[in-house]
Amino acid sequence: MTACNWDGSSYDRISTIQQGWGGEVLGRLELAGDERVLDAGCGSGRVTEMVLERLPRGRVVAVDASPSMVSAAQERLTGPGSPYAGRVEVLRCDLLELRLREPVDAVISTATFHWIADHDRLFARIRAAMRPGGRFVAQCGGEGNIDGLRSHARGVLARAPYAEHFEDWKAPWNYAGAEITQERLRTAGFSEARCWLAPAPSEPEEPREFLQTIVLGPHVQRLPEELRERFMDDVLEAIGEPVVIDYVRLNIAARA
Ligand SMILES: C[S@@+](CC[C@H](N)C(=O)[O-])C[C@H]1O[C@@H](n2cnc3c(N)ncnc32)[C@H](O)[C@@H]1O
């Protein structure tokens, strides 16, 4: 799965766990209520909406690379009758190419950076979009994230009829450690940077759709249509009950 082929409406419906994390990260961002804030990797806009609630006189620039996520976010945030009209802009853009017209006062990003391989370039683009002194809070998958779950998936993928579709496959995730991320943020020009890992085991309410849309999306999309449901049956059987995902989150608190 690349940044682009998400299913925005499925994600919007089932991403309760990500919304919980979003609320937690937003809780770390001090806001007066009149700032201009970037939501980097806004998905379907549920976390963006929480940011807008904290900014009665402020504005949000919401950026995502996926067309399906961008249209879900536009529908949620800028549709007819939206209470946020005029205070939010939803842009389709790769964060590695990010260039904003005006610098923002703060940046939030949740559940996004592990989908991006080049963190040096990512942090440089984010730093360049911020005014000096601005706050940057983020969380994404970190070192050790879903190791257990991926090992169940690997066991299934090693077998026929799946193995032939994964011969030259390279996992798309970048689960970075705390220290290296701190160094990268400093190198990108952040004056302060603190990063830490935190285990966050979670039990999704609808495990099958959750795994298929989010966690195992890259595996599922690699398979031909006719093998996808069978693959999900096999992985769910390998995991057993209850389905607890061994998430580990990498947290970022930095100042431009
Ligand atoms: C799991 S979703 C998180 C969405 C939202 N922040 C949330 O917490 O619900 C990850 C998002 O990152 C976006 N993404 C991944 N790589 C990206 C890139 N290089 N540029 C912009 N968006 C990207 C995907 O399109 C997807 O919408």
The ligand as an SDF file (V2000), in Angstrom:
LIG
                    3D

 27 29  0  0  0  0  0  0  0  0999 V2000
   -3.5410    5.8070    9.2920 C   0  0  0  0  0  0  0  0  0  0  0  0
   -3.8740    7.2500    8.3740 S   0  0  0  0  0  0  0  0  0  0  0  0
   -3.9080    8.4840    9.6700 C   0  0  0  0  0  0  0  0  0  0  0  0
   -4.8740    9.5900    9.4020 C   0  0  0  0  0  0  0  0  0  0  0  0
   -5.1770   10.5400   10.5690 C   0  0  0  0  0  0  0  0  0  0  0  0
   -4.0280   11.3490   10.9160 N   0  0  0  0  0  0  0  0  0  0  0  0
   -5.6800    9.7780   11.7650 C   0  0  0  0  0  0  0  0  0  0  0  0
   -4.9520    9.6910   12.7510 O   0  0  0  0  0  0  0  0  0  0  0  0
   -6.7880    9.2520   11.6960 O   0  0  0  0  0  0  0  0  0  0  0  0
   -2.3230    7.5900    7.5830 C   0  0  0  0  0  0  0  0  0  0  0  0
   -2.4330    8.6760    6.5450 C   0  0  0  0  0  0  0  0  0  0  0  0
   -1.1420    9.0730    6.1230 O   0  0  0  0  0  0  0  0  0  0  0  0
   -1.2530    9.4750    4.7820 C   0  0  0  0  0  0  0  0  0  0  0  0
    0.0860    9.5080    4.1920 N   0  0  0  0  0  0  0  0  0  0  0  0
    0.9800    8.5020    4.1320 C   0  0  0  0  0  0  0  0  0  0  0  0
    2.0950    8.9150    3.4950 N   0  0  0  0  0  0  0  0  0  0  0  0
    1.8980   10.2070    3.1420 C   0  0  0  0  0  0  0  0  0  0  0  0
    2.6860   11.1830    2.4550 C   0  0  0  0  0  0  0  0  0  0  0  0
    3.9140   10.9060    1.9940 N   0  0  0  0  0  0  0  0  0  0  0  0
    2.1610   12.4170    2.2850 N   0  0  0  0  0  0  0  0  0  0  0  0
    0.9220   12.7160    2.7510 C   0  0  0  0  0  0  0  0  0  0  0  0
    0.1280   11.8280    3.3950 N   0  0  0  0  0  0  0  0  0  0  0  0
    0.6090   10.5850    3.5990 C   0  0  0  0  0  0  0  0  0  0  0  0
   -2.1610    8.4120    4.1840 C   0  0  0  0  0  0  0  0  0  0  0  0
   -2.6900    8.8080    2.9390 O   0  0  0  0  0  0  0  0  0  0  0  0
   -3.1860    8.2450    5.2830 C   0  0  0  0  0  0  0  0  0  0  0  0
   -4.2970    9.0790    5.1050 O   0  0  0  0  0  0  0  0  0  0  0  0
  1  2  1  0
  2  3  1  0
  2 10  1  0
  3  4  1  0
  4  5  1  0
  5  6  1  0
  5  7  1  0
  7  8  2  0
  7  9  1  0
 10 11  1  0
 11 12  1  0
 11 26  1  0
 12 13  1  0
 13 14  1  0
 13 24  1  0
 14 15  1  0
 14 23  1  0
 15 16  2  0
 16 17  1  0
 17 18  1  0
 17 23  2  0
 18 19  1  0
 18 20  2  0
 20 21  1  0
 21 22  2  0
 22 23  1  0
 24 25  1  0
 24 26  1  0
 26 27  1  0
M  CHG  2   2   1   9  -1
M  END
$$$$
